Amino acid sequence: MSRLRVAILGSTGSIGRQALDVAARYPERIEIVALAAHSSVTALLDQAARFGVQNIALADPDAAENARRELGRPVGAGAEALERMAEEGSADLVLNALVGAAGLRASEATLRSGARLALANKESLVVGGELVTGLGLDRIIPVDSEHSAIYQCLLGEPADAVARIWLTASGGPFRGATPARLHTVTVEEALAHPRWTMGPKITIDSATLMNKGLEVIEAHHLFGVSYDDITVVVHPQSCVHSMVEFADGSVKAHLGATDMRIPIQYAFSHPDRWDAPLPPVDFRTIGALDFEEPDPETFRCLTLALEAGRTGGTMPAVLNAANEIAVAAFLDRRAAFDDIPRIVERVMEAHTPGAALDLEMVEAADAWARTRAAALTR
């Protein structure tokens, strides 16, 4: 049996590292053929040495030059190198675990190449929408735990039988908090997620519930379900990863441990299932499974994301770009936690949405929103 050739974009981040853990468990089934990171030279070179990978790239040109000097051979440099890595055809599957809208071009390049896309970069669909799915929706395997759950619940089901997607959210570290409490949130508190271990940007998005709003937009594009038929429900135990309700009233739920190696491994093994990378859930010890409404008034980012998704066109790109700038400002301690939705809302109010006819139009809206948001964080 030939091995699955895998390229990992964002290999030094949380998803990338866990993907390599999975690959290390199955060396007879997975061959890592390419690795890319933003600027973590030492970590990337260590990974390349461990897995015998020659094809590496760094989005930061200075970091790539440092890696070139250390290795004594060329190293891919810049965002274009990551895009070339995705489209060159050496991989059967590309795991796009890049952070933010920077992953859009890589997703497009992967699908153009004919490879399968294991998508952990939700911003590709938030920003690119039909521009991405139109290149090969049937070759996209979602890696987000919620979307992997929905994907698996839909296997073998007719699309017209779907009545509702129930998208679960942990509620983050500030579930039940008041607006006054959110004003005092520190960076350290916001990074202390109660259930998941993730990178800093997605962890802050989880705390504001922006991540769940982005996931609603992603689900709309992945599964062809209208916004009216996607409902967010807070589930603090994070055991039910999401649910699909069908026309006859039946509901399928996908349950499992809160460990991203499970959906990552499924993206690699699909349509097969390999042995679990961790001990299974013991349902005798879980106790209660709670579900509750989110608080869209306190967590305004969720409301703004749904508004952007319904508006469509270039508005989701503007939402995402403004959020990336606002989150970076919060992490740099240049903005308060509750400034994040304020900044996003002001940028959205200033934008006149247009049609997203090509990537250039989307990227122009993205650039405009970043400039506008940056002016609000000074």
DAFENMO-V577112 format. One record per residue. N is the residue number from 1. RES is the residue in one letter. PHI is phi in whole degrees, 0 to 359 (* if undefined). NEAR is the number of other C-alpha atoms within 12 Angstrom. Layout:
BEGIN
n res phi near
N RES PHI NEAR
N RES PHI NEAR
END
This chain:
BEGIN
n res phi near
1 M * 6
2 S 287 10
3 R 278 19
4 L 285 26
5 R 272 28
6 V 237 43
7 A 251 49
8 I 241 57
9 L 261 54
10 G 93 44
11 S 287 45
12 T 267 34
13 G 276 33
14 S 301 30
15 I 295 39
16 G 299 43
17 R 296 31
18 Q 290 31
19 A 296 43
20 L 291 41
21 D 300 27
22 V 296 34
23 A 300 36
24 A 294 22
25 R 286 20
26 Y 230 22
27 P 296 20
28 E 281 15
29 R 245 21
30 I 235 30
31 E 241 33
32 I 277 42
33 V 253 36
34 A 202 45
35 L 223 52
36 A 218 54
37 A 218 48
38 H 278 37
39 S 212 30
40 S 276 27
41 V 297 33
42 T 300 21
43 A 297 25
44 L 295 41
45 L 294 34
46 D 297 23
47 Q 296 35
48 A 298 31
49 A 293 19
50 R 295 19
51 F 255 27
52 G 64 19
53 V 261 24
54 Q 267 27
55 N 273 35
56 I 229 47
57 A 208 47
58 L 229 43
59 A 293 37
60 D 278 24
61 P 300 25
62 D 295 20
63 A 296 28
64 A 297 34
65 E 294 23
66 N 298 25
67 A 293 33
68 R 298 23
69 R 297 15
70 E 290 17
71 L 273 20
72 G 76 11
73 R 209 16
74 P 298 20
75 V 228 36
76 G 303 33
77 A 229 30
78 G 91 25
79 A 300 30
80 E 295 24
81 A 293 31
82 L 293 45
83 E 295 35
84 R 296 33
85 M 300 43
86 A 290 46
87 E 258 30
88 E 284 26
89 G 90 24
90 S 282 27
91 A 251 33
92 D 282 32
93 L 219 41
94 V 249 57
95 L 269 51
96 N 265 54
97 A 247 46
98 L 291 43
99 V 263 36
100 G 82 40
101 A 295 41
102 A 300 36
103 G 276 41
104 L 300 43
105 R 297 37
106 A 293 47
107 S 296 54
108 E 298 43
109 A 296 33
110 T 299 43
111 L 292 38
112 R 296 28
113 S 287 26
114 G 94 25
115 A 283 35
116 R 280 38
117 L 246 47
118 A 273 46
119 L 260 47
120 A 253 46
121 N 266 43
122 K 298 49
123 E 297 45
124 S 305 47
125 L 274 46
126 V 299 47
127 V 274 49
128 G 268 47
129 G 48 41
130 E 294 30
131 L 297 31
132 V 274 38
133 T 297 32
134 G 293 21
135 L 274 24
136 G 152 24
137 L 303 29
138 D 289 19
139 R 255 28
140 I 262 42
141 I 245 41
142 P 289 44
143 V 251 41
144 D 312 46
145 S 301 43
146 E 292 47
147 H 284 47
148 S 297 43
149 A 298 38
150 I 297 42
151 Y 306 37
152 Q 288 31
153 C 295 31
154 L 273 31
155 L 303 18
156 G 81 11
157 E 257 21
158 P 291 13
159 A 300 21
160 D 282 16
161 A 268 19
162 V 281 30
163 A 259 29
164 R 199 34
165 I 256 43
166 W 259 40
167 L 263 46
168 T 275 45
169 A 226 46
170 S 291 41
171 G 93 41
172 G 69 37
173 P 286 30
174 F 243 35
175 R 303 29
176 G 85 23
177 A 286 22
178 T 268 17
179 P 303 22
180 A 297 15
181 R 294 20
182 L 296 27
183 H 294 24
184 T 261 19
185 V 297 29
186 T 265 24
187 V 300 29
188 E 298 19
189 E 294 21
190 A 291 35
191 L 275 30
192 A 267 23
193 H 289 29
194 P 285 23
195 R 232 24
196 W 246 32
197 T 255 24
198 M 222 30
199 G 291 27
200 P 298 28
201 K 294 33
202 I 292 40
203 T 293 34
204 I 293 42
205 D 299 45
206 S 292 38
207 A 292 46
208 T 271 52
209 L 71 43
210 M 299 46
211 N 303 44
212 K 290 46
213 G 296 44
214 L 297 49
215 E 292 49
216 V 297 48
217 I 298 49
218 E 299 44
219 A 297 43
220 H 303 33
221 H 283 34
222 L 290 39
223 F 246 41
224 G 64 26
225 V 256 27
226 S 292 23
227 Y 299 31
228 D 294 19
229 D 252 23
230 I 240 34
231 T 240 32
232 V 273 40
233 V 228 32
234 V 280 32
235 H 226 29
236 P 298 29
237 Q 287 27
238 S 55 34
239 C 270 35
240 V 273 37
241 H 277 41
242 S 172 42
243 M 219 36
244 V 235 41
245 E 259 29
246 F 251 23
247 A 301 18
248 D 273 13
249 G 92 12
250 S 290 17
251 V 230 22
252 K 259 28
253 A 240 27
254 H 253 32
255 L 243 31
256 G 173 29
257 A 291 27
258 T 274 28
259 D 214 32
260 M 290 38
261 R 295 37
262 I 291 38
263 P 292 41
264 I 296 44
265 Q 297 41
266 Y 295 32
267 A 297 42
268 F 285 41
269 S 273 28
270 H 314 26
271 P 270 14
272 D 273 12
273 R 233 16
274 W 259 22
275 D 304 16
276 A 299 22
277 P 278 27
278 L 200 18
279 P 300 13
280 P 288 18
281 V 293 20
282 D 259 12
283 F 292 14
284 R 287 8
285 T 250 10
286 I 291 17
287 G 83 11
288 A 283 14
289 L 245 19
290 D 257 19
291 F 222 22
292 E 207 21
293 E 291 22
294 P 288 33
295 D 253 25
296 P 290 29
297 E 284 18
298 T 283 27
299 F 258 39
300 R 294 32
301 C 298 41
302 L 297 39
303 T 298 31
304 L 294 41
305 A 295 42
306 L 296 36
307 E 297 29
308 A 295 36
309 G 298 38
310 R 293 25
311 T 292 24
312 G 73 32
313 G 60 31
314 T 273 39
315 M 296 43
316 P 299 50
317 A 295 50
318 V 293 50
319 L 306 56
320 N 296 54
321 A 295 43
322 A 298 47
323 N 295 52
324 E 301 38
325 I 292 39
326 A 294 44
327 V 295 44
328 A 299 31
329 A 295 29
330 F 296 34
331 L 296 30
332 D 275 19
333 R 64 19
334 R 258 22
335 A 211 28
336 A 280 28
337 F 301 39
338 D 279 35
339 D 286 34
340 I 302 45
341 P 294 43
342 R 297 30
343 I 296 41
344 V 300 44
345 E 296 34
346 R 296 25
347 V 291 39
348 M 297 37
349 E 296 21
350 A 275 19
351 H 263 27
352 T 260 19
353 P 292 29
354 G 236 19
355 A 290 23
356 A 263 28
357 L 277 22
358 D 206 23
359 L 295 29
360 E 297 19
361 M 293 23
362 V 296 39
363 E 291 29
364 A 294 24
365 A 296 37
366 D 300 40
367 A 296 26
368 W 301 29
369 A 294 38
370 R 295 33
371 T 296 23
372 R 296 29
373 A 291 38
374 A 299 28
375 A 295 19
376 L 272 25
377 T 253 30
378 R 282 16
END
